[in-house]
Structures are given as C-alpha cells and as structure tokens.
Amino acid sequence: MGIVEEAHNVKVLGTGNRFIVLAHGFGTDQSVWKHFVPYLVDDFRVVLYDNMGAGTTNPEYFDSERHSTLEGHAYDLLAILEELRVGSCIFVGHSVSAMIGAIASISRPDLFVKLIMVSSSPRYLNDVNYYGGFEQEDLNQLFNAMAENYKAWCFGFAPLAVGGDMESVAVQEFSRTLFNMRPDIALIVSRTIFQSDMRQILNLVTVPCHIIQAEKDMAVPVMVSEYLHQHLGGESIVEVMATDGHLPQLSSPDIVIPVLLKHIQLDIEPTSFQRSYPTFQNSEASSTNTTKSEASTLMKMEADL
C-alpha cells in the first residue's frame, strides 16, 4: 500500500472491470456508503476513501494550507486515482466531494466517465441573483458555535443536517462521525466548504453530470441544483428525490439507492445546439426529473419564499 492509500484509508472492493469511486462529504467518512456498496461489488471495482480531515484519517497528514482549499482535496483525489492506476471511473461525490470531483475533472476529464453529484452546492452563501441558503451571519454563528463547544454543536447540527431527531439511527451515525473529527480540523474544513465559491469554474466542467437532490435539504436548496444544471459546461440532468435531509444515502437508502443505480447505469441523451433538460425512461415514482419549464417555475417559487 502506497502513502496516498494509507493516508486516505483507501479500499478497493468488488470484482468488476469498471471502476466506481465513492467520495463522502463533511463530517462523515467512507462508512456513509455502507448501504450502497453491496449493490455495486458484483459489477464494479468500488474505490472508497476518506477525505483528509475525516475522523478516520491521521491528523498528521492534514495540511492546513493544502486542505484549506477544495483544489487541495482535488489533488488528493487525482493522486489516489493515479496510485491505483485508474484509467477511467464513474465518480459519485456527496456534498463537498461533488465539487472536489468537478475540480479534478477539469484537470483530467479523461479519468471521469461521469460525475454523480449528491447534495452538492457550488456556493452556500447568498449573493446577488444567487440563493445559496445562508447569510454570512449564519455562517459566523456556526463557526463560533463550533469553536466554543464542538461537542454541543455536533448534537445540534446532526439532526438538522440529517433531517431527524437524536433517536434516529442516521442522526446517531452522523453524530458519531462528526465527533470523530478533531475540532480544530473540523473548523478549518467547515470554513473551507461553507466559504467556497466554485461558480466561476462550472462552465469548465465538461464531463456529464448527474445532479441528485433531496427535496428538503437545510444545506442545499433545490434551486442550487438547478443553478448547477444551468451553468455546468457539459450535459447534465437534475433529479429531485422525495427525501428529507443532506445525507439521503444514510437516512433514506431505500429511495436513494435505486436512483443512484439508475444514474450509474444510464447516460444522459446528448442534445444539439443548447443544453436541455433530458429525462430518463421509467423514472421512479419517488423522484422527479426536472424539465426546463418546471425548473423555471420552481426557481421562481423559491425566490418568492
């Protein structure tokens, strides 16, 4: 095992000929995919890894300068793929890892067959003509709460993020992985994520992107997914699931797993001249593929709220 594999706790499971990479978001680790992996191992070689800063990683490998940018994490991803000699892969990124995958794909589009972006946002802060869901004061309060009493903050944040109460198994699991993070590292990573603005690079992302979103997510409003869809440089599709919370693969695996498998198996139909809102055949009743007219109505409704 090389140094990169060791640092990121890389695991490769399955016996298939194709690679699929599963990347987790803030406050979790590769275990967040535990419900999903069994559905992949017969057909794929499944690559799991931990983002630097996760509670399962060695803090000595955390570089506060390198890992205070999403680009630094993207370099980590490319290093993992290089060390494993992955020639191409389907990349499934949750939350911040979707943006990390997008950045990596700009440098090496040949490595990515498609990006599947789950609960992803290019910017969390509201801006002129952009609704990210947070004001700067909201984020300042979040950072202050983390700095003052990290454990208490985790107890408050976990139910909000997952969309349940502390009795929920999913909330307890997210609380566990949040607690595992070293508080000072968690604060650095959270600042990096919540203060990031990746809007300017979206048009450089040319690989197909499948954007998957819960209809209720405290961190990522639905209209953010529509923004991604409108501004990515390649073909993209949005699917909104009838789920609640920022970690649907943990809280609603019965709904999310069929949706993920569908997007893994099926490709976006190419369009000519301009990007449209393509749809798949036989969509699940529990989710919706957004059409252009529906997207316009949805964005207007959310802007009016």
C-alpha positions in Angstrom: 0.0 0.0 0.0 1.4 3.4 -1.0 1.5 6.5 1.2 -1.6 8.0 -0.5 -3.7 4.9 0.0 -2.6 4.7 3.6 -3.3 8.4 4.3 -6.8 8.2 2.9 -7.7 4.6 4.1 -8.3 3.6 0.5 -10.2 0.3 0.0 -11.0 -1.3 -3.3 -13.8 -3.8 -3.2 -15.6 -5.9 -5.9 -14.6 -7.9 -9.0 -15.9 -5.9 -11.9 -13.9 -4.5 -14.8 -15.1 -0.9 -14.3 -14.2 1.5 -11.5 -16.6 3.5 -9.5 -15.4 5.9 -6.8 -17.5 6.9 -3.8 -16.5 10.1 -2.0 -18.1 11.3 1.2 -18.9 14.8 2.4 -18.1 16.9 5.5 -18.5 15.2 8.9 -18.6 11.7 7.6 -16.2 9.1 6.3 -16.4 6.2 3.8 -18.8 4.3 6.0 -21.6 6.7 4.9 -21.8 4.5 1.7 -22.3 1.2 3.7 -25.9 0.7 2.4 -24.9 1.3 -1.2 -21.7 -0.7 -1.6 -23.3 -4.2 -1.6 -25.3 -3.2 -4.8 -22.0 -2.4 -6.7 -19.4 -5.0 -5.8 -20.7 -7.6 -8.4 -20.3 -5.2 -11.3 -17.6 -2.7 -10.3 -14.3 -2.3 -8.6 -15.5 0.1 -5.9 -13.0 2.6 -4.6 -13.7 4.0 -1.1 -11.5 6.6 0.6 -11.6 9.2 3.4 -11.1 12.9 2.7 -8.2 14.3 4.6 -9.6 15.7 7.9 -12.1 13.0 8.4 -12.0 11.4 11.9 -10.7 8.2 10.5 -7.6 9.9 9.0 -4.3 10.6 10.7 -4.3 14.3 11.7 -0.5 14.4 10.9 -1.4 14.1 7.2 -3.7 17.1 7.4 -2.0 20.1 5.8 -3.8 23.2 6.9 -2.6 25.2 3.8 -3.3 22.5 1.2 -6.6 21.3 2.7 -8.0 24.8 3.3 -8.8 24.8 -0.4 -11.1 22.5 -2.4 -8.3 22.3 -5.0 -6.1 20.7 -2.4 -8.6 17.9 -1.9 -9.0 17.6 -5.7 -5.2 17.0 -5.9 -5.6 14.2 -3.3 -8.3 12.6 -5.4 -6.2 12.7 -8.5 -3.3 11.2 -6.5 -5.5 8.3 -5.3 -6.6 7.6 -8.9 -3.0 7.7 -10.1 -1.7 5.4 -7.4 -4.5 2.9 -8.1 -3.9 3.2 -11.8 -7.5 4.1 -12.5 -7.8 4.9 -16.2 -11.4 6.0 -16.0 -14.2 5.9 -13.4 -17.7 6.8 -12.5 -17.4 9.3 -9.6 -20.1 9.6 -7.0 -19.5 12.6 -4.8 -21.6 13.6 -1.8 -21.8 17.3 -0.8 -18.4 18.9 -1.0 -16.9 15.9 -2.7 -19.1 16.5 -5.7 -17.3 19.9 -6.2 -13.9 18.2 -5.5 -14.7 15.8 -8.3 -15.7 18.6 -10.6 -12.4 20.4 -10.0 -10.5 17.2 -10.6 -12.4 16.6 -13.8 -11.3 19.9 -15.2 -7.6 18.9 -15.0 -8.2 15.3 -16.1 -11.6 14.9 -17.9 -10.3 11.6 -19.3 -10.4 10.0 -15.9 -14.2 10.6 -15.4 -16.9 8.9 -17.4 -19.5 10.9 -15.4 -19.9 12.7 -12.2 -22.9 11.9 -9.9 -23.3 14.8 -7.6 -25.4 14.2 -4.5 -26.5 17.2 -2.3 -23.9 19.4 -4.0 -23.5 23.2 -4.0 -21.0 25.5 -5.7 -21.6 28.2 -3.1 -23.5 28.2 0.2 -23.7 32.0 0.7 -26.4 34.1 -0.8 -25.3 36.6 -3.4 -26.8 39.0 -5.9 -29.1 36.9 -8.1 -28.0 33.8 -6.3 -29.6 31.9 -3.5 -27.3 29.6 -1.7 -29.3 29.3 1.5 -27.0 31.1 4.0 -26.1 34.6 5.0 -22.7 35.4 6.3 -24.1 36.0 9.8 -25.5 32.4 9.7 -22.0 31.0 8.9 -20.3 33.2 11.5 -22.7 31.8 14.2 -22.0 28.3 13.0 -18.2 28.7 13.2 -18.4 30.4 16.6 -20.5 27.6 18.0 -18.0 25.0 16.7 -15.1 26.9 18.2 -16.8 27.4 21.6 -18.2 23.9 22.2 -17.7 21.4 19.4 -19.5 18.5 21.0 -22.6 20.6 21.8 -22.5 22.0 18.2 -22.5 18.4 16.9 -25.5 17.5 18.9 -27.4 20.5 17.4 -26.1 20.2 13.9 -26.6 16.5 13.2 -30.4 16.4 13.5 -30.7 19.5 11.3 -28.4 18.1 8.6 -29.9 14.6 8.5 -33.5 15.7 9.0 -34.4 13.7 12.1 -34.1 13.6 15.8 -31.4 12.2 18.0 -33.3 8.9 18.3 -32.8 8.4 14.5 -30.2 5.8 13.6 -29.0 8.0 10.8 -28.6 11.0 13.1 -26.7 8.9 15.6 -24.4 7.6 12.9 -23.7 11.2 11.6 -23.1 12.4 15.1 -20.6 9.6 15.6 -18.5 10.5 12.6 -18.8 14.2 13.4 -17.5 13.5 16.9 -14.6 11.6 15.4 -13.2 14.7 13.7 -10.6 16.7 15.6 -12.4 20.0 16.5 -9.8 22.4 15.1 -9.6 20.4 11.9 -13.4 20.3 11.6 -13.5 24.1 11.9 -10.9 24.5 9.1 -12.7 22.1 6.8 -16.1 23.7 7.5 -14.8 27.2 6.8 -13.2 25.9 3.5 -16.5 24.4 2.4 -19.0 27.0 3.5 -17.0 30.0 2.3 -16.1 28.4 -1.0 -17.4 29.8 -4.3 -17.0 27.4 -7.3 -19.4 29.1 -9.6 -16.7 30.5 -11.8 -15.4 27.1 -12.7 -18.7 25.3 -13.5 -18.5 26.1 -17.3 -15.1 24.3 -17.4 -16.7 21.0 -16.2 -17.4 19.2 -19.5 -18.0 15.6 -18.3 -21.6 14.5 -18.0 -23.0 15.5 -14.5 -26.0 13.8 -12.8 -27.3 16.1 -10.1 -29.3 14.3 -7.3 -31.0 16.4 -4.7 -33.4 15.8 -1.7 -36.5 18.0 -1.9 -35.8 19.2 1.6 -32.1 19.9 2.4 -31.1 22.5 5.0 -27.7 23.0 3.4 -28.6 22.9 -0.3 -31.9 24.4 -1.6 -33.3 22.7 -4.7 -32.7 25.8 -6.8 -29.0 25.4 -6.2 -29.2 22.1 -8.1 -31.0 23.9 -10.9 -28.2 26.5 -10.9 -25.6 23.8 -11.4 -27.7 22.3 -14.2 -27.8 25.7 -16.0 -24.1 26.6 -15.6 -22.2 23.3 -16.0 -20.2 23.2 -19.2 -21.3 19.7 -20.3 -24.5 17.7 -20.4 -26.4 17.5 -17.1 -29.6 16.3 -15.5 -31.3 17.0 -12.2 -33.3 14.5 -10.2 -35.1 15.7 -7.1 -36.0 12.9 -4.7 -38.9 12.8 -2.2 -36.5 12.7 0.8 -35.5 15.0 3.6 -32.0 15.8 4.7 -28.5 16.5 3.5 -27.4 12.8 3.8 -30.1 10.9 1.9 -27.8 7.9 1.3 -27.7 7.4 5.1 -31.2 8.5 6.1 -33.3 7.2 3.1 -31.3 4.4 1.4 -34.5 2.7 0.1 -35.2 5.8 -2.0 -31.6 6.8 -2.9 -30.1 3.5 -3.9 -32.4 2.9 -6.9 -31.9 6.5 -8.0 -28.1 6.2 -7.8 -28.1 2.8 -9.6 -30.3 4.3 -12.4 -27.9 7.2 -12.9 -24.9 4.9 -12.9 -26.4 2.6 -15.5 -27.9 5.2 -17.8 -26.3 8.0 -19.7 -27.8 11.4 -20.5 -29.1 11.7 -24.0 -26.9 14.1 -26.0 -28.5 17.3 -27.1 -27.7 19.6 -30.0 -27.1 23.3 -30.1 -28.0 24.1 -26.5 -28.3 22.3 -23.1 -31.8 20.9 -22.4 -33.3 19.1 -19.5 -33.1 15.4 -20.7 -35.0 12.8 -18.9 -34.7 9.0 -18.4 -37.2 6.4 -19.3 -39.2 4.7 -16.5 -38.3 7.2 -13.7 -39.1 6.1 -10.2 -42.3 7.5 -8.6 -40.3 8.6 -5.6 -38.3 11.2 -7.5 -38.7 13.6 -10.4 -36.5 14.6 -13.3 -36.8 18.3 -13.8 -37.9 19.7 -17.1 -37.0 23.2 -18.3 -40.5 24.7 -17.7 -40.7 23.0 -14.3 -37.3 24.4 -13.3 -38.3 27.9 -14.2 -41.4 27.6 -12.1 -39.6 26.1 -9.2 -36.9 28.7 -9.2 -39.5 31.5 -9.2 -41.4 29.9 -6.4 -38.3 29.5 -4.2 -37.2 33.1 -4.9 -40.6 34.3 -3.7 -40.3 32.4 -0.4 
